[in-house]
Amino acid sequence: MSGSVSFRIEGTNRLEARLTKFPAGVQSRIGVAISEQIELLKGAALDRMTELFRNAGGKMRDALKTAVVDSGESVSGTLSASGLPYLAIQEYGGVTSPHDIFPVNAAVLAFFGQGSAQFLPGGDATGPLVFAKAVHHPGSVMPERSYLRYALATRRSAIRAAVLGAVQDEARQTP
């Protein structure tokens, strides 16, 4: 499964055909609108990540990338999440296979044994630690926790309105 998810607004053929009646300024206004909207979409995805994941900082936030491409004939905006192996399974859900976990930066793994951790109000844990050279993970079923598709669903109307507004603004400026 790929670790990348991208969105692109499709179905613009009819709109593009209608836009040929307007001067080149409409392309520029649409580009500005899409640039603004793709950043707002990224913000919505970041907000959703914060809701869903306790530690949604750093690497997850940095994995979100935006791009706007103006080909001269069309403008497209993309929001993608890539570079981390768990991004796709969080977005879509899925099943992980049984696997062994080995220490990477230490000689042993350290963790609280099952049922032995007590968490204090500040998030600190107390209780006996368990040390192991390896742990066999039985695999798990991950629920879908969409942050990209959710953000697109919540922003879809605003994106459409912004692009339509750009076209209408240019139409008002055209004699």
Backbone as CSV, one residue per row, in Angstrom:
resi,resn,N_x,N_y,N_z,CA_x,CA_y,CA_z,C_x,C_y,C_z
1,MET,0.851,-1.177,0.000,0.000,0.000,0.000,0.891,1.233,0.000
2,SER,0.591,2.147,-0.829,1.364,3.375,-0.949,1.149,4.252,0.272
3,GLY,2.153,5.033,0.617,2.052,5.953,1.732,1.677,7.351,1.285
4,SER,1.098,7.486,0.117,0.784,8.800,-0.416,-0.691,8.880,-0.780
5,VAL,-1.301,9.986,-0.446,-2.690,10.236,-0.797,-2.745,11.624,-1.400
6,SER,-3.340,11.768,-2.559,-3.443,13.064,-3.221,-4.879,13.316,-3.636
7,PHE,-5.234,14.585,-3.730,-6.550,14.977,-4.183,-6.407,15.958,-5.322
8,ARG,-7.286,15.860,-6.278,-7.310,16.782,-7.403,-8.770,17.032,-7.756
9,ILE,-9.104,18.258,-8.013,-10.481,18.580,-8.377,-10.664,18.212,-9.841
10,GLU,-11.600,17.305,-10.101,-11.845,16.805,-11.457,-13.176,17.340,-11.972
11,GLY,-13.463,17.043,-13.237,-14.748,17.420,-13.817,-14.803,18.866,-14.235
12,THR,-13.678,19.412,-14.629,-13.650,20.831,-14.984,-13.781,21.069,-16.484
13,ASN,-14.059,20.034,-17.271,-14.132,20.191,-18.733,-15.157,21.238,-19.140
14,ARG,-16.361,21.150,-18.592,-17.399,22.121,-18.951,-16.998,23.531,-18.511
15,LEU,-16.418,23.622,-17.309,-15.982,24.922,-16.829,-14.887,25.491,-17.733
16,GLU,-13.913,24.644,-18.105,-12.836,25.103,-18.983,-13.379,25.584,-20.321
17,ALA,-14.373,24.898,-20.862,-14.963,25.311,-22.140,-15.619,26.685,-22.001
18,ARG,-16.268,26.929,-20.877,-16.907,28.226,-20.661,-15.879,29.323,-20.425
19,LEU,-14.735,28.963,-19.835,-13.733,29.968,-19.511,-13.005,30.505,-20.735
20,THR,-13.072,29.803,-21.850,-12.383,30.287,-23.049,-12.983,31.606,-23.530
21,LYS,-14.166,31.954,-23.044,-14.795,33.217,-23.412,-14.193,34.390,-22.645
22,PHE,-13.483,34.114,-21.562,-12.927,35.156,-20.726,-11.470,35.411,-21.075
23,PRO,-10.950,36.578,-20.738,-9.545,36.863,-20.995,-8.636,36.043,-20.076
24,ALA,-7.347,36.127,-20.343,-6.361,35.339,-19.594,-6.391,35.637,-18.102
25,GLY,-6.926,36.789,-17.706,-6.979,37.140,-16.284,-7.741,36.141,-15.446
26,VAL,-8.705,35.451,-16.044,-9.474,34.468,-15.281,-8.573,33.325,-14.825
27,GLN,-7.645,32.921,-15.669,-6.708,31.843,-15.306,-5.895,32.260,-14.076
28,SER,-5.461,33.498,-14.075,-4.679,34.015,-12.954,-5.511,34.050,-11.676
29,ARG,-6.756,34.526,-11.783,-7.624,34.589,-10.599,-7.938,33.193,-10.059
30,ILE,-8.148,32.248,-10.965,-8.402,30.873,-10.528,-7.155,30.324,-9.835
31,GLY,-5.982,30.613,-10.377,-4.735,30.166,-9.750,-4.591,30.690,-8.336
32,VAL,-4.910,31.963,-8.142,-4.846,32.557,-6.804,-5.857,31.875,-5.875
33,ALA,-7.076,31.678,-6.381,-8.117,31.037,-5.566,-7.714,29.619,-5.177
34,ILE,-7.184,28.869,-6.123,-6.784,27.488,-5.821,-5.606,27.478,-4.856
35,SER,-4.661,28.388,-5.026,-3.524,28.468,-4.093,-4.011,28.722,-2.670
36,GLU,-4.941,29.661,-2.525,-5.491,29.949,-1.193,-6.251,28.749,-0.642
37,GLN,-7.062,28.120,-1.482,-7.894,27.005,-1.030,-7.074,25.776,-0.666
38,ILE,-5.994,25.527,-1.401,-5.188,24.339,-1.099,-4.490,24.512,0.258
39,GLU,-4.124,25.751,0.603,-3.532,25.999,1.924,-4.572,25.856,3.030
40,LEU,-5.798,26.320,2.758,-6.879,26.125,3.725,-7.213,24.646,3.887
41,LEU,-7.141,23.891,2.793,-7.360,22.448,2.849,-6.285,21.782,3.704
42,LYS,-5.046,22.213,3.533,-3.952,21.690,4.356,-4.214,21.996,5.830
43,GLY,-4.664,23.213,6.128,-4.988,23.572,7.511,-6.082,22.693,8.088
44,ALA,-7.103,22.392,7.274,-8.182,21.511,7.734,-7.660,20.103,7.998
45,ALA,-6.755,19.620,7.150,-6.163,18.290,7.359,-5.318,18.278,8.634
46,LEU,-4.565,19.355,8.877,-3.764,19.447,10.103,-4.656,19.491,11.334
47,ASP,-5.755,20.229,11.255,-6.702,20.273,12.378,-7.264,18.886,12.657
48,ARG,-7.591,18.164,11.594,-8.142,16.809,11.760,-7.092,15.878,12.358
49,MET,-5.840,16.001,11.914,-4.764,15.191,12.499,-4.668,15.429,14.007
50,THR,-4.775,16.694,14.401,-4.688,17.037,15.817,-5.833,16.411,16.599
51,GLU,-7.033,16.370,15.995,-8.175,15.728,16.643,-7.968,14.229,16.811
52,LEU,-7.412,13.597,15.769,-7.331,12.136,15.729,-6.121,11.541,16.439
53,PHE,-4.996,12.237,16.370,-3.738,11.645,16.829,-3.136,12.497,17.937
54,ARG,-2.855,11.848,19.041,-2.315,12.547,20.204,-0.993,13.234,19.875
55,ASN,-0.156,12.594,19.100,1.155,13.153,18.765,1.216,13.514,17.286
56,ALA,0.297,14.347,16.841,0.208,14.685,15.415,1.111,15.853,15.055
57,GLY,2.239,15.924,15.656,3.152,17.021,15.341,4.251,16.550,14.423
58,GLY,5.254,17.356,14.318,6.487,17.035,13.640,6.385,16.316,12.317
59,LYS,6.694,15.028,12.352,6.801,14.246,11.117,5.486,14.163,10.349
60,MET,4.374,13.971,11.054,3.083,13.883,10.347,2.738,15.209,9.690
61,ARG,2.934,16.297,10.405,2.648,17.619,9.840,3.564,17.907,8.650
62,ASP,4.829,17.557,8.796,5.793,17.803,7.713,5.514,16.948,6.488
63,ALA,4.793,15.848,6.658,4.490,14.957,5.534,3.449,15.545,4.594
64,LEU,2.688,16.541,5.053,1.671,17.171,4.202,2.337,18.194,3.287
65,LYS,2.135,18.025,2.004,2.728,18.916,0.996,1.642,19.421,0.061
66,THR,1.757,20.683,-0.326,0.827,21.257,-1.287,1.573,21.625,-2.565
67,ALA,0.847,21.634,-3.654,1.401,22.068,-4.935,0.275,22.640,-5.771
68,VAL,0.584,23.680,-6.516,-0.355,24.256,-7.472,0.368,24.311,-8.804
69,VAL,-0.256,23.745,-9.841,0.338,23.707,-11.174,-0.582,24.435,-12.133
70,ASP,-0.027,25.432,-12.804,-0.751,26.177,-13.830,-0.104,25.814,-15.160
71,SER,-0.792,25.005,-15.942,-0.247,24.538,-17.216,-0.482,25.537,-18.343
72,GLY,-1.185,26.602,-18.055,-1.565,27.536,-19.108,-2.957,27.241,-19.630
73,GLU,-3.367,25.995,-19.531,-4.710,25.591,-19.949,-5.589,25.235,-18.763
74,SER,-4.963,24.814,-17.669,-5.716,24.466,-16.476,-4.854,24.728,-15.248
75,VAL,-5.522,24.810,-14.120,-4.843,24.990,-12.841,-5.280,23.842,-11.949
76,SER,-4.316,23.177,-11.304,-4.671,22.105,-10.384,-3.932,22.297,-9.074
77,GLY,-4.599,21.940,-8.007,-4.007,21.991,-6.680,-3.967,20.598,-6.097
78,THR,-2.883,20.281,-5.414,-2.716,18.953,-4.823,-2.279,19.083,-3.370
79,LEU,-2.899,18.290,-2.528,-2.459,18.114,-1.148,-2.112,16.649,-1.009
80,SER,-0.887,16.345,-0.614,-0.483,14.947,-0.478,0.173,14.722,0.876
81,ALA,0.160,13.471,1.288,0.825,13.048,2.521,1.683,11.852,2.169
82,SER,2.987,11.997,2.327,3.865,10.885,1.984,5.140,10.948,2.814
83,GLY,5.878,9.852,2.763,7.160,9.794,3.447,7.147,9.039,4.755
84,LEU,5.990,8.678,5.249,5.893,7.913,6.488,5.087,6.644,6.212
85,PRO,5.551,5.506,6.689,4.896,4.245,6.328,3.481,4.078,6.864
86,TYR,3.099,4.824,7.866,1.787,4.627,8.483,0.725,5.624,8.019
87,LEU,1.045,6.537,7.122,0.069,7.538,6.697,-1.126,6.919,5.973
88,ALA,-0.872,6.009,5.065,-1.965,5.413,4.288,-2.876,4.555,5.157
89,ILE,-2.307,3.770,6.063,-3.157,2.904,6.894,-3.993,3.745,7.853
90,GLN,-3.499,4.900,8.258,-4.314,5.786,9.089,-5.465,6.361,8.272
91,GLU,-5.188,6.757,7.037,-6.216,7.357,6.178,-7.305,6.355,5.811
92,TYR,-6.909,5.146,5.412,-7.858,4.165,4.871,-8.199,3.022,5.814
93,GLY,-7.414,2.825,6.873,-7.580,1.652,7.712,-6.906,0.462,7.045
94,GLY,-6.820,-0.639,7.753,-6.204,-1.825,7.175,-5.757,-2.789,8.254
95,VAL,-5.025,-3.795,7.814,-4.561,-4.851,8.708,-3.049,-4.948,8.594
96,THR,-2.376,-5.002,9.729,-0.934,-5.236,9.704,-0.685,-6.714,9.961
97,SER,0.327,-7.247,9.343,0.694,-8.650,9.512,1.456,-8.833,10.820
98,PRO,1.480,-10.054,11.344,2.338,-10.313,12.495,3.786,-10.003,12.125
99,HIS,4.510,-9.424,13.065,5.902,-9.061,12.790,6.681,-8.951,14.091
100,ASP,7.988,-9.037,13.969,8.862,-8.883,15.122,9.359,-7.444,15.189
101,ILE,9.498,-6.954,16.420,10.003,-5.602,16.650,11.342,-5.727,17.354
102,PHE,12.345,-5.085,16.796,13.698,-5.109,17.346,14.131,-3.686,17.685
103,PRO,15.008,-3.521,18.668,15.500,-2.175,18.980,16.349,-1.641,17.827
104,VAL,16.252,-0.343,17.596,17.021,0.289,16.528,18.153,1.126,17.103
105,ASN,17.864,1.908,18.128,18.862,2.818,18.689,19.325,2.420,20.086
106,ALA,19.072,1.187,20.475,19.472,0.717,21.807,19.678,-0.796,21.745
107,ALA,20.197,-1.359,22.835,20.437,-2.802,22.871,19.160,-3.583,23.162
108,VAL,18.208,-2.948,23.854,16.961,-3.629,24.212,15.777,-2.673,24.047
109,LEU,14.597,-3.252,23.978,13.353,-2.485,24.008,12.945,-2.309,25.466
110,ALA,12.339,-1.193,25.789,11.845,-0.957,27.150,10.402,-0.481,27.043
111,PHE,9.517,-1.104,27.824,8.103,-0.719,27.787,7.446,-1.178,29.077
112,PHE,6.272,-0.641,29.347,5.508,-1.058,30.503,4.778,-2.334,30.151
113,GLY,4.837,-3.328,31.029,4.171,-4.598,30.794,2.659,-4.432,30.787
114,GLN,1.989,-5.403,30.176,0.537,-5.344,30.050,-0.110,-5.200,31.422
115,GLY,-0.925,-4.171,31.574,-1.651,-3.951,32.822,-0.817,-3.365,33.940
116,SER,0.476,-3.088,33.708,1.308,-2.626,34.807,1.474,-1.110,34.845
117,ALA,1.111,-0.407,33.793,1.327,1.036,33.753,0.160,1.785,34.378
118,GLN,0.508,2.777,35.167,-0.484,3.712,35.692,-0.072,5.089,35.203
119,PHE,-1.016,5.818,34.640,-0.686,7.118,34.071,-1.107,8.231,35.012
120,LEU,-0.189,9.137,35.263,-0.433,10.283,36.123,-1.047,11.408,35.297
121,PRO,-1.638,12.421,35.944,-2.299,13.505,35.210,-1.415,14.183,34.149
122,GLY,-0.138,14.307,34.365,0.750,14.943,33.393,1.113,14.048,32.229
123,GLY,0.635,12.804,32.233,0.942,11.880,31.147,2.106,10.963,31.466
124,ASP,2.760,11.168,32.617,3.861,10.291,33.001,3.311,8.949,33.470
125,ALA,4.054,7.895,33.185,3.621,6.554,33.581,4.463,6.068,34.748
126,THR,3.829,5.275,35.589,4.550,4.640,36.685,4.323,3.143,36.583
127,GLY,5.159,2.382,37.233,5.004,0.934,37.220,6.267,0.267,36.717
128,PRO,6.319,-1.060,36.812,7.532,-1.775,36.427,7.753,-1.767,34.912
129,LEU,8.996,-1.585,34.511,9.369,-1.646,33.107,9.724,-3.071,32.726
130,VAL,9.465,-3.409,31.486,9.850,-4.705,30.926,10.920,-4.422,29.873
131,PHE,11.950,-5.248,29.841,13.017,-5.113,28.848,13.045,-6.366,27.993
132,ALA,13.269,-6.204,26.695,13.321,-7.366,25.803,14.226,-7.056,24.617
133,LYS,14.881,-8.103,24.089,15.711,-7.932,22.888,14.848,-7.904,21.632
134,ALA,13.653,-8.466,21.721,12.712,-8.458,20.593,11.314,-8.721,21.137
135,VAL,10.307,-8.294,20.391,8.917,-8.539,20.752,8.202,-9.017,19.497
136,HIS,7.395,-10.053,19.640,6.582,-10.510,18.515,5.233,-9.808,18.596
137,HIS,4.935,-8.998,17.582,3.649,-8.295,17.509,2.693,-9.174,16.711
138,PRO,1.493,-9.450,17.219,0.569,-10.361,16.531,-0.133,-9.747,15.306
139,GLY,0.127,-8.480,15.030,-0.601,-7.805,13.957,-1.796,-7.090,14.555
140,SER,-2.386,-6.219,13.779,-3.529,-5.478,14.316,-4.452,-5.021,13.195
141,VAL,-5.668,-4.712,13.581,-6.644,-4.154,12.665,-6.727,-2.660,12.973
142,MET,-6.390,-1.853,11.986,-6.389,-0.400,12.168,-7.686,0.169,11.591
143,PRO,-8.421,0.941,12.370,-9.631,1.567,11.826,-9.253,2.725,10.898
144,GLU,-10.149,3.059,10.011,-9.953,4.233,9.151,-10.016,5.483,10.014
145,ARG,-9.012,6.343,9.870,-8.998,7.630,10.564,-8.596,8.689,9.540
146,SER,-9.536,8.990,8.669,-9.269,9.881,7.548,-8.991,11.304,8.008
147,TYR,-7.934,11.868,7.501,-7.632,13.264,7.731,-7.634,14.024,6.399
148,LEU,-7.193,13.401,5.308,-7.192,14.064,4.004,-8.588,14.077,3.376
149,ARG,-9.219,12.910,3.269,-10.549,12.855,2.672,-11.561,13.622,3.517
150,TYR,-11.390,13.568,4.832,-12.270,14.313,5.727,-12.128,15.817,5.468
151,ALA,-10.896,16.287,5.362,-10.667,17.715,5.114,-11.277,18.130,3.775
152,LEU,-11.106,17.292,2.754,-11.676,17.616,1.445,-13.198,17.664,1.515
153,ALA,-13.797,16.722,2.215,-15.262,16.697,2.337,-15.771,17.956,3.039
154,THR,-15.060,18.418,4.057,-15.519,19.597,4.786,-15.247,20.891,4.030
155,ARG,-14.275,20.900,3.124,-13.902,22.122,2.395,-14.431,22.160,0.966
156,ARG,-15.030,21.079,0.495,-15.452,20.979,-0.909,-16.303,22.166,-1.360
157,SER,-17.311,22.528,-0.609,-18.192,23.637,-0.992,-17.425,24.957,-1.046
158,ALA,-16.556,25.185,-0.080,-15.776,26.422,-0.057,-14.819,26.493,-1.249
159,ILE,-14.247,25.367,-1.632,-13.343,25.329,-2.788,-14.121,25.678,-4.051
160,ARG,-15.260,25.036,-4.232,-16.093,25.327,-5.405,-16.503,26.798,-5.435
161,ALA,-16.910,27.323,-4.289,-17.340,28.721,-4.222,-16.189,29.669,-4.541
162,ALA,-14.990,29.354,-4.084,-13.836,30.217,-4.343,-13.484,30.241,-5.826
163,VAL,-13.517,29.081,-6.484,-13.219,29.029,-7.918,-14.314,29.746,-8.700
164,LEU,-15.559,29.501,-8.358,-16.664,30.195,-9.016,-16.560,31.700,-8.782
165,GLY,-16.220,32.093,-7.575,-16.056,33.511,-7.262,-14.960,34.157,-8.094
166,ALA,-13.868,33.430,-8.321,-12.781,33.950,-9.156,-13.263,34.175,-10.582
167,VAL,-14.030,33.246,-11.096,-14.572,33.371,-12.453,-15.547,34.544,-12.510
168,GLN,-16.416,34.640,-11.521,-17.398,35.728,-11.515,-16.719,37.088,-11.377
169,ASP,-15.682,37.172,-10.544,-14.941,38.431,-10.404,-14.353,38.862,-11.735
170,GLU,-13.766,37.920,-12.453,-13.162,38.242,-13.754,-14.250,38.613,-14.763
171,ALA,-15.381,37.926,-14.694,-16.475,38.223,-15.628,-16.994,39.646,-15.413
172,ARG,-17.042,40.080,-14.157,-17.493,41.431,-13.862,-16.499,42.477,-14.388
173,GLN,-15.225,42.114,-14.448,-14.191,43.035,-14.916,-14.123,43.103,-16.446
174,THR,-14.702,42.087,-17.110,-14.633,42.010,-18.564,-15.768,42.825,-19.170
175,PRO,-15.441,43.748,-20.092,-16.492,44.576,-20.689,-17.410,43.774,-21.586
